[in-house]
């Protein structure tokens, strides 16, 4: 993937995350908002911030081989790392 394609993809991803955040925010105005909705908003916000970070970091420092921090936070990884009962 070229740098231009990557930049375009990250910009599109950032816009999609922002749209999803706006949708979740609008749903949050309703009575009886589920805690999961608030958690989803937080996750979307964190993902959008990470994409923005990738966009600007790549532009400033060039290509990096380090994966984003959130790849370590996936639910399937937490289940492996948690102590067994």
N, CA, C and O atoms as CSV, one atom per row, in Angstrom:
chain,resi,resn,atom,element,x,y,z
A,1,UNK,N,N,0.852,-1.175,0.000
A,1,UNK,CA,C,0.000,0.000,0.000
A,1,UNK,C,C,0.896,1.235,0.000
A,1,UNK,O,O,1.816,1.351,0.810
A,2,UNK,N,N,0.617,2.140,-0.907
A,2,UNK,CA,C,1.430,3.358,-0.980
A,2,UNK,C,C,1.070,4.311,0.157
A,2,UNK,O,O,0.027,4.174,0.797
A,3,UNK,N,N,1.943,5.264,0.389
A,3,UNK,CA,C,1.707,6.246,1.456
A,3,UNK,C,C,0.442,7.050,1.173
A,3,UNK,O,O,-0.294,7.392,2.099
A,4,UNK,N,N,0.188,7.348,-0.076
A,4,UNK,CA,C,-1.012,8.103,-0.446
A,4,UNK,C,C,-2.266,7.290,-0.174
A,4,UNK,O,O,-3.243,7.811,0.364
A,5,UNK,N,N,-2.244,6.014,-0.544
A,5,UNK,CA,C,-3.393,5.139,-0.286
A,5,UNK,C,C,-3.626,4.993,1.212
A,5,UNK,O,O,-4.765,5.028,1.677
A,6,UNK,N,N,-2.556,4.832,1.951
A,6,UNK,CA,C,-2.666,4.691,3.404
A,6,UNK,C,C,-3.247,5.957,4.037
A,6,UNK,O,O,-4.120,5.880,4.902
A,7,UNK,N,N,-2.761,7.113,3.604
A,7,UNK,CA,C,-3.270,8.382,4.124
A,7,UNK,C,C,-4.753,8.531,3.809
A,7,UNK,O,O,-5.528,8.969,4.659
A,8,UNK,N,N,-5.149,8.171,2.597
A,8,UNK,CA,C,-6.561,8.262,2.217
A,8,UNK,C,C,-7.400,7.312,3.062
A,8,UNK,O,O,-8.476,7.681,3.532
A,9,UNK,N,N,-6.908,6.085,3.256
A,9,UNK,CA,C,-7.635,5.095,4.049
A,9,UNK,C,C,-7.788,5.557,5.497
A,9,UNK,O,O,-8.864,5.422,6.078
A,10,UNK,N,N,-6.734,6.093,6.077
A,10,UNK,CA,C,-6.807,6.583,7.457
A,10,UNK,C,C,-7.763,7.767,7.571
A,10,UNK,O,O,-8.484,7.886,8.562
A,11,UNK,N,N,-7.776,8.646,6.564
A,11,UNK,CA,C,-8.707,9.772,6.581
A,11,UNK,C,C,-10.148,9.276,6.503
A,11,UNK,O,O,-11.016,9.773,7.221
A,12,UNK,N,N,-10.405,8.305,5.639
A,12,UNK,CA,C,-11.752,7.745,5.521
A,12,UNK,C,C,-12.165,7.033,6.810
A,12,UNK,O,O,-13.308,7.156,7.251
A,13,UNK,N,N,-11.245,6.297,7.407
A,13,UNK,CA,C,-11.523,5.609,8.658
A,13,UNK,C,C,-11.828,6.610,9.773
A,13,UNK,O,O,-12.749,6.407,10.563
A,14,UNK,N,N,-11.063,7.668,9.828
A,14,UNK,CA,C,-11.287,8.710,10.828
A,14,UNK,C,C,-12.674,9.324,10.660
A,14,UNK,O,O,-13.378,9.540,11.646
A,15,UNK,N,N,-13.068,9.606,9.429
A,15,UNK,CA,C,-14.387,10.179,9.163
A,15,UNK,C,C,-15.498,9.202,9.548
A,15,UNK,O,O,-16.504,9.612,10.128
A,16,UNK,N,N,-15.331,7.933,9.235
A,16,UNK,CA,C,-16.346,6.929,9.598
A,16,UNK,C,C,-16.487,6.812,11.112
A,16,UNK,O,O,-17.601,6.701,11.623
A,17,UNK,N,N,-15.378,6.836,11.825
A,17,UNK,CA,C,-15.431,6.781,13.288
A,17,UNK,C,C,-16.105,8.018,13.862
A,17,UNK,O,O,-16.857,7.929,14.833
A,18,UNK,N,N,-15.835,9.166,13.264
A,18,UNK,CA,C,-16.474,10.398,13.724
A,18,UNK,C,C,-17.988,10.337,13.498
A,18,UNK,O,O,-18.760,10.761,14.358
A,19,UNK,N,N,-18.409,9.817,12.359
A,19,UNK,CA,C,-19.841,9.674,12.085
A,19,UNK,C,C,-20.488,8.707,13.085
A,19,UNK,O,O,-21.591,8.955,13.574
A,20,UNK,N,N,-19.798,7.616,13.379
A,20,UNK,CA,C,-20.324,6.654,14.350
A,20,UNK,C,C,-20.434,7.294,15.728
A,20,UNK,O,O,-21.403,7.058,16.449
A,21,UNK,N,N,-19.446,8.100,16.093
A,21,UNK,CA,C,-19.503,8.815,17.380
A,21,UNK,C,C,-20.706,9.739,17.447
A,21,UNK,O,O,-21.395,9.792,18.466
A,22,UNK,N,N,-20.963,10.466,16.367
A,22,UNK,CA,C,-22.125,11.374,16.338
A,22,UNK,C,C,-23.425,10.597,16.483
A,22,UNK,O,O,-24.337,11.036,17.184
A,23,UNK,N,N,-23.514,9.453,15.829
A,23,UNK,CA,C,-24.717,8.631,15.929
A,23,UNK,C,C,-24.918,8.139,17.361
A,23,UNK,O,O,-26.019,8.236,17.904
A,24,UNK,N,N,-23.866,7.616,17.965
A,24,UNK,CA,C,-23.967,7.117,19.336
A,24,UNK,C,C,-24.300,8.264,20.286
A,24,UNK,O,O,-25.089,8.093,21.215
A,25,UNK,N,N,-23.703,9.430,20.056
A,25,UNK,CA,C,-23.991,10.591,20.901
A,25,UNK,C,C,-25.467,10.953,20.819
A,25,UNK,O,O,-26.089,11.259,21.836
A,26,UNK,N,N,-26.035,10.921,19.607
A,26,UNK,CA,C,-27.451,11.270,19.449
A,26,UNK,C,C,-28.352,10.249,20.140
A,26,UNK,O,O,-29.412,10.611,20.650
A,27,UNK,N,N,-27.949,8.996,20.164
A,27,UNK,CA,C,-28.721,7.971,20.862
A,27,UNK,C,C,-28.633,8.149,22.376
A,27,UNK,O,O,-29.534,7.739,23.107
A,28,UNK,N,N,-27.555,8.755,22.836
A,28,UNK,CA,C,-27.348,8.963,24.261
A,28,UNK,C,C,-28.286,9.993,24.864
A,28,UNK,O,O,-28.403,10.081,26.087
A,29,UNK,N,N,-28.958,10.775,24.024
A,29,UNK,CA,C,-29.894,11.787,24.523
A,29,UNK,C,C,-31.217,11.176,24.975
A,29,UNK,O,O,-32.046,11.870,25.564
A,30,UNK,N,N,-31.421,9.917,24.715
A,30,UNK,CA,C,-32.689,9.276,25.059
A,30,UNK,C,C,-32.682,8.815,26.513
A,30,UNK,O,O,-31.626,8.529,27.077
A,31,UNK,N,N,-33.877,8.745,27.119
A,31,UNK,CA,C,-33.946,8.277,28.516
A,31,UNK,C,C,-33.519,6.816,28.649
A,31,UNK,O,O,-33.705,6.016,27.731
A,32,UNK,N,N,-32.957,6.490,29.777
A,32,UNK,CA,C,-32.576,5.100,30.048
A,32,UNK,C,C,-31.419,4.607,29.205
A,32,UNK,O,O,-31.446,3.478,28.715
A,33,UNK,N,N,-30.404,5.438,29.027
A,33,UNK,CA,C,-29.253,5.066,28.203
A,33,UNK,C,C,-28.499,3.911,28.856
A,33,UNK,O,O,-28.148,3.968,30.034
A,34,UNK,N,N,-28.260,2.880,28.082
A,34,UNK,CA,C,-27.535,1.711,28.581
A,34,UNK,C,C,-26.063,2.063,28.806
A,34,UNK,O,O,-25.490,2.846,28.048
A,35,UNK,N,N,-25.458,1.494,29.831
A,35,UNK,CA,C,-24.028,1.746,30.080
A,35,UNK,C,C,-23.161,1.312,28.894
A,35,UNK,O,O,-22.094,1.878,28.654
A,36,UNK,N,N,-23.630,0.305,28.162
A,36,UNK,CA,C,-22.860,-0.169,27.003
A,36,UNK,C,C,-22.753,0.914,25.932
A,36,UNK,O,O,-21.763,0.975,25.203
A,37,UNK,N,N,-23.766,1.761,25.839
A,37,UNK,CA,C,-23.738,2.843,24.858
A,37,UNK,C,C,-22.653,3.853,25.215
A,37,UNK,O,O,-21.944,4.353,24.342
A,38,UNK,N,N,-22.536,4.144,26.495
A,38,UNK,CA,C,-21.478,5.058,26.946
A,38,UNK,C,C,-20.106,4.438,26.712
A,38,UNK,O,O,-19.167,5.122,26.304
A,39,UNK,N,N,-19.998,3.142,26.973
A,39,UNK,CA,C,-18.732,2.448,26.735
A,39,UNK,C,C,-18.386,2.456,25.251
A,39,UNK,O,O,-17.229,2.661,24.883
A,40,UNK,N,N,-19.384,2.235,24.399
A,40,UNK,CA,C,-19.159,2.258,22.951
A,40,UNK,C,C,-18.664,3.625,22.509
A,40,UNK,O,O,-17.737,3.717,21.704
A,41,UNK,N,N,-19.269,4.683,23.022
A,41,UNK,CA,C,-18.827,6.031,22.678
A,41,UNK,C,C,-17.357,6.214,23.064
A,41,UNK,O,O,-16.570,6.760,22.290
A,42,UNK,N,N,-16.997,5.758,24.255
A,42,UNK,CA,C,-15.612,5.873,24.695
A,42,UNK,C,C,-14.652,5.095,23.809
A,42,UNK,O,O,-13.553,5.562,23.509
A,43,UNK,N,N,-15.068,3.922,23.398
A,43,UNK,CA,C,-14.215,3.105,22.519
A,43,UNK,C,C,-14.058,3.758,21.144
A,43,UNK,O,O,-12.968,3.766,20.572
A,44,UNK,N,N,-15.153,4.303,20.624
A,44,UNK,CA,C,-15.082,4.995,19.336
A,44,UNK,C,C,-14.166,6.209,19.425
A,44,UNK,O,O,-13.369,6.464,18.523
A,45,UNK,N,N,-14.285,6.948,20.512
A,45,UNK,CA,C,-13.440,8.117,20.707
A,45,UNK,C,C,-11.967,7.715,20.779
A,45,UNK,O,O,-11.111,8.371,20.186
A,46,UNK,N,N,-11.677,6.647,21.499
A,46,UNK,CA,C,-10.292,6.173,21.610
A,46,UNK,C,C,-9.764,5.698,20.257
A,46,UNK,O,O,-8.614,5.967,19.908
A,47,UNK,N,N,-10.596,5.000,19.504
A,47,UNK,CA,C,-10.173,4.520,18.181
A,47,UNK,C,C,-9.914,5.688,17.245
A,47,UNK,O,O,-8.936,5.688,16.497
A,48,UNK,N,N,-10.790,6.680,17.287
A,48,UNK,CA,C,-10.606,7.857,16.425
A,48,UNK,C,C,-9.323,8.602,16.800
A,48,UNK,O,O,-8.588,9.057,15.923
A,49,UNK,N,N,-9.056,8.724,18.091
A,49,UNK,CA,C,-7.822,9.385,18.535
A,49,UNK,C,C,-6.589,8.605,18.084
A,49,UNK,O,O,-5.580,9.199,17.704
A,50,UNK,N,N,-6.671,7.286,18.127
A,50,UNK,CA,C,-5.544,6.459,17.676
A,50,UNK,C,C,-5.317,6.619,16.176
A,50,UNK,O,O,-4.174,6.701,15.726
A,51,UNK,N,N,-6.394,6.663,15.406
A,51,UNK,CA,C,-6.258,6.857,13.957
A,51,UNK,C,C,-5.637,8.222,13.673
A,51,UNK,O,O,-4.758,8.341,12.819
A,52,UNK,N,N,-6.090,9.246,14.383
A,52,UNK,CA,C,-5.496,10.576,14.210
A,52,UNK,C,C,-4.013,10.553,14.548
A,52,UNK,O,O,-3.198,11.162,13.855
A,53,UNK,N,N,-3.676,9.853,15.608
A,53,UNK,CA,C,-2.275,9.733,16.004
A,53,UNK,C,C,-1.457,9.056,14.903
A,53,UNK,O,O,-0.355,9.497,14.578
A,54,UNK,N,N,-2.003,7.990,14.340
A,54,UNK,CA,C,-1.314,7.297,13.242
A,54,UNK,C,C,-1.145,8.215,12.041
A,54,UNK,O,O,-0.090,8.228,11.407
A,55,UNK,N,N,-2.170,8.973,11.733
A,55,UNK,CA,C,-2.097,9.878,10.579
A,55,UNK,C,C,-0.975,10.881,10.753
A,55,UNK,O,O,-0.174,11.082,9.840
A,56,UNK,N,N,-0.908,11.512,11.912
A,56,UNK,CA,C,0.071,12.564,12.119
A,56,UNK,C,C,1.462,12.024,12.416
A,56,UNK,O,O,2.457,12.621,12.006
A,57,UNK,N,N,1.544,10.907,13.121
A,57,UNK,CA,C,2.838,10.315,13.425
A,57,UNK,C,C,3.512,9.836,12.149
A,57,UNK,O,O,4.703,10.075,11.952
A,58,UNK,N,N,2.769,9.165,11.281
A,58,UNK,CA,C,3.336,8.668,10.026
A,58,UNK,C,C,3.822,9.819,9.163
A,58,UNK,O,O,4.872,9.730,8.526
A,59,UNK,N,N,3.052,10.898,9.147
A,59,UNK,CA,C,3.443,12.044,8.338
A,59,UNK,C,C,4.720,12.695,8.878
A,59,UNK,O,O,5.563,13.156,8.109
A,60,UNK,N,N,4.853,12.726,10.207
A,60,UNK,CA,C,5.990,13.411,10.826
A,60,UNK,C,C,7.247,12.544,10.883
A,60,UNK,O,O,8.352,13.050,10.687
A,61,UNK,N,N,7.094,11.252,11.148
A,61,UNK,CA,C,8.271,10.413,11.396
A,61,UNK,C,C,8.514,9.352,10.342
A,61,UNK,O,O,9.535,8.666,10.395
A,62,UNK,N,N,7.635,9.196,9.411
A,62,UNK,CA,C,7.793,8.133,8.433
A,62,UNK,C,C,7.170,6.849,8.941
A,62,UNK,O,O,6.503,6.848,9.975
A,63,UNK,N,N,7.376,5.783,8.239
A,63,UNK,CA,C,6.733,4.505,8.545
A,63,UNK,C,C,7.305,3.875,9.824
A,63,UNK,O,O,8.510,3.921,10.072
A,64,UNK,N,N,6.412,3.288,10.622
A,64,UNK,CA,C,6.800,2.598,11.849
A,64,UNK,C,C,6.297,1.173,11.788
A,64,UNK,O,O,5.232,0.910,11.230
A,65,UNK,N,N,7.059,0.248,12.361
A,65,UNK,CA,C,6.645,-1.150,12.370
A,65,UNK,C,C,5.945,-1.545,13.664
A,65,UNK,O,O,5.579,-2.708,13.834
A,66,UNK,N,N,5.751,-0.600,14.577
A,66,UNK,CA,C,5.089,-0.904,15.841
A,66,UNK,C,C,3.583,-0.902,15.668
A,66,UNK,O,O,3.030,0.037,15.096
A,67,UNK,N,N,2.908,-1.939,16.154
A,67,UNK,CA,C,1.440,-1.942,16.055
A,67,UNK,C,C,0.846,-0.943,17.029
A,67,UNK,O,O,1.471,-0.625,18.041
A,68,UNK,N,N,-0.360,-0.435,16.742
A,68,UNK,CA,C,-1.006,0.485,17.683
A,68,UNK,C,C,-1.284,-0.194,19.013
A,68,UNK,O,O,-1.475,-1.409,19.072
A,69,UNK,N,N,-1.308,0.603,20.091
A,69,UNK,CA,C,-1.472,0.042,21.426
A,69,UNK,C,C,-2.766,-0.728,21.580
A,69,UNK,O,O,-2.803,-1.700,22.335
A,70,UNK,N,N,-3.847,-0.329,20.885
A,70,UNK,CA,C,-5.144,-0.959,21.094
A,70,UNK,C,C,-5.205,-2.369,20.556
A,70,UNK,O,O,-6.153,-3.091,20.864
A,71,UNK,N,N,-4.222,-2.801,19.754
A,71,UNK,CA,C,-4.248,-4.183,19.272
A,71,UNK,C,C,-4.024,-5.162,20.419
A,71,UNK,O,O,-4.381,-6.336,20.323
A,72,UNK,N,N,-3.430,-4.669,21.503
A,72,UNK,CA,C,-3.212,-5.519,22.675
A,72,UNK,C,C,-4.423,-5.552,23.599
A,72,UNK,O,O,-4.435,-6.325,24.557
A,73,UNK,N,N,-5.435,-4.743,23.340
A,73,UNK,CA,C,-6.584,-4.626,24.230
A,73,UNK,C,C,-7.803,-5.408,23.745
A,73,UNK,O,O,-8.893,-5.246,24.294
A,74,UNK,N,N,-7.639,-6.235,22.746
A,74,UNK,CA,C,-8.774,-6.991,22.220
A,74,UNK,C,C,-9.273,-7.993,23.258
A,74,UNK,O,O,-8.475,-8.549,24.013
A,75,UNK,N,N,-10.590,-8.230,23.305
A,75,UNK,CA,C,-11.158,-9.132,24.315
A,75,UNK,C,C,-10.530,-10.518,24.310
A,75,UNK,O,O,-10.348,-11.118,25.369
A,76,UNK,N,N,-10.196,-11.033,23.129
A,76,UNK,CA,C,-9.624,-12.376,23.092
A,76,UNK,C,C,-8.230,-12.411,23.716
A,76,UNK,O,O,-7.811,-13.458,24.209
A,77,UNK,N,N,-7.507,-11.302,23.708
A,77,UNK,CA,C,-6.201,-11.254,24.369
A,77,UNK,C,C,-6.361,-11.155,25.882
A,77,UNK,O,O,-5.579,-11.747,26.626
A,78,UNK,N,N,-7.365,-10.412,26.343
A,78,UNK,CA,C,-7.582,-10.268,27.779
A,78,UNK,C,C,-7.929,-11.610,28.408
A,78,UNK,O,O,-7.498,-11.896,29.525
A,79,UNK,N,N,-8.699,-12.433,27.712
A,79,UNK,CA,C,-9.089,-13.737,28.249
A,79,UNK,C,C,-7.858,-14.620,28.446
A,79,UNK,O,O,-7.795,-15.398,29.398
A,80,UNK,N,N,-6.901,-14.503,27.567
A,80,UNK,CA,C,-5.682,-15.313,27.672
A,80,UNK,C,C,-4.823,-14.826,28.835
A,80,UNK,O,O,-4.243,-15.623,29.572
A,81,UNK,N,N,-4.749,-13.485,28.990
A,81,UNK,CA,C,-3.875,-12.907,30.004
A,81,UNK,C,C,-4.461,-12.942,31.408
A,81,UNK,O,O,-3.717,-12.815,32.380
A,82,UNK,N,N,-5.773,-13.111,31.541
A,82,UNK,CA,C,-6.368,-13.069,32.867
A,82,UNK,C,C,-6.073,-14.368,33.637
A,82,UNK,O,O,-5.974,-15.443,33.046
A,83,UNK,N,N,-5.935,-14.247,34.958
A,83,UNK,CA,C,-5.641,-15.448,35.751
A,83,UNK,C,C,-6.807,-16.427,35.728
A,83,UNK,O,O,-7.973,-16.035,35.688
A,84,UNK,N,N,-6.463,-17.705,35.753
A,84,UNK,CA,C,-7.491,-18.754,35.758
A,84,UNK,C,C,-8.029,-18.963,37.150
A,84,UNK,O,O,-7.294,-18.895,38.134
A,85,UNK,N,N,-9.327,-19.220,37.223
A,85,UNK,CA,C,-9.962,-19.422,38.525
A,85,UNK,C,C,-10.247,-20.877,38.747
A,85,UNK,O,O,-10.783,-21.249,39.791
